[in-house]
Every structure is written in C-alpha cells, then in structure tokens.
C-alpha cells in the first residue's frame, strides 16, 4: 500500500484518486474549492465537477495543500495547465524528498512553452517526474471501463512506480521513455479536437473529420520530431490513441467547444459558464509559438488560433485549409 496525494479535484483528479483508493492505497485529494472537498467528504461525490459518480469513502479530501502532500510517496498533479507551476511550487516544501511525482495535466505552459513535466520538475526539484497520458475519459475510468495509458519518464524506476501504483484489471499502464513526445502529443491533440469539433458543428461529415484527424496527427508529429521526440510516440496511445478519442468522443470538452463554435457561437460564448477547462484554447497559442520557433508548418493549429483569437469565421477557416498550396502528403 502506497501513501498517495492527488493535487486537483476536477473530474480527472477525482477519478485517479478513486482509482488509487480502490486499489487499497491511502489517498488524500486536494481541492481548491471548499464545497468540492465538503461534498467528497460528506457525500462521497464531487457534485461540482464529477456529479453522479460514486467516490470511494477511502478518499480523504482537503483544502490544505501542505497536509495533502505531506508524507505521500506518490504525488499526482491534475490541475489546469495555466495553474500547475504555481500549485506545484506551493506544495514543494511539503513534498517528501523521496516522493515520485506523476503529472496528469496535459498542456503547454503559457509564456514559457514548457511541458507540464518540466514545470513540475522545476517547481519541485530532485524527484522523479512522470507524465501520465493517453486516451482516458475520467467518467469511463471511474466506471471501470477498460483503459490503457502510458507513464513516461527518463527515470524508468519512477515510471515503473507509477505503473504499479495505478495499474489494475480495468486500467492498464505502459511505461515509456519519450517524455517530450508524450507531453506534446497530450497537449496538441486538444487543439486538433477543437478543429474537428468545428467541422462537426458545421455539419461537414465524416470525410472532413477523418482528414482533420490525419493531418492533425502529421502536424503533431512534425513539431514533436523538431523538439526531439520520436515519431513512433505519435502512433501510440499518447498520440493517435488520445487524438482519436478526443476528436470523436462525446465526452470531449475540446471537441464540444469547437462544435459550439461551428454551430455559430463566438469563442467567448462557447466558453461561457463552463466549470471545466478546455485545455486546447490555452494550448493553441502556445503551440503556435512553438511552431514558429521550430519553423514547423502547423496549418490546423494556425486555423484554430485564427478562429479563437482573430475573429476568423469557422467556415472560412475550413476553406483556408482546403485552398492551401498543393503538395506531396509526406511533406
């Protein structure tokens, strides 16, 4: 049995805390919102972010970050990308020197362009840091539906500890050594999911969706290779697997946001009133910066940025993509 802390009580953090508790680990779950901690403690349900899902009574929720991570052998960070570094820094003085850190957040840090594992490693130095990524809707994990993900780290022992802590009959975890590829794939697929959502909202059909997914994967791979990742990573769970899920699944927040825009909502209207974060909006800008720095063509990412931030009509953005200069597919 391992002493675990999950930092972040959104749907994904809650699902991971429940999974760990049901495996018999001791689990503290940190929630920023007092009402979330209260509902988990009293009702064994995250009414605000994960309504209708029963949570193991063994999960101990708290709003005290230091108390949550103190003495934990495994700390799982699952807070939105724009807040991850700050939260990790706040936790640092209470994280034990021997703890393994798993990063379940997918994104690229605004401003720095850092991957989520880099942000945590810099905020809480001297520990093994592992990226947890792959096709994994929180609701399906909580329901015990078969799921496969990867635990990626340059520290194989740390990746193996995360693998063994989380793996069970319904949740298969593979170790992986390509942290850059896994991190970029998990972030960039959210931007492509916005694009496919826009296409679906416009009523463009399966041909358009398949083209966006396939060409989106090509863009993701190009940037990954330029940043030192292995192209094979993008054909795996963290790449193609997560991309297909996020671009086609009804539970995808990023696809849903794009679909609303395709149906006529402005980006602001599509995001209004949402409790949960569509990480692709934040990642779109960061991905565009990384593409310019690496001199990599990412036309779908560019189109998403134009729709989100420059007022480009969604239908015109699709036309722009179709009318680009003709070329060979491998280019």
Buried (B, 14 or more C-beta within 10 A) or exposed (E): EBBBBBBBBBBBBBBBBBBBBBBEBBBBBBBBBEEBBBBBBEEBBBBBBBEEBEBBEBBBBBBEBBBBBBEBBBBBBBBBBBEBBEBBBBBBEBBEEEBBBBBBBBBBBBEEBBBBBBBBBBBBEEBBBBBBBBBBBBBBBBEEEEBBBBBBBBBBEBBBBBBEBBBBEBBBBBBBBBBBBBBBBBBBBBBBBBBBBBBBBBEBEEEBBEBBBEBBBBBBBBBBBBBEBBEEBBBBBBBBBBBBBBBBBEEBBBBBBBBBBBBEBEBEEBBEEEEBBBBBBBBBBBBBBBBEEBEBBBBBBBBBBBBBEEEBEBBEBBEBBEEEEEEEEEE
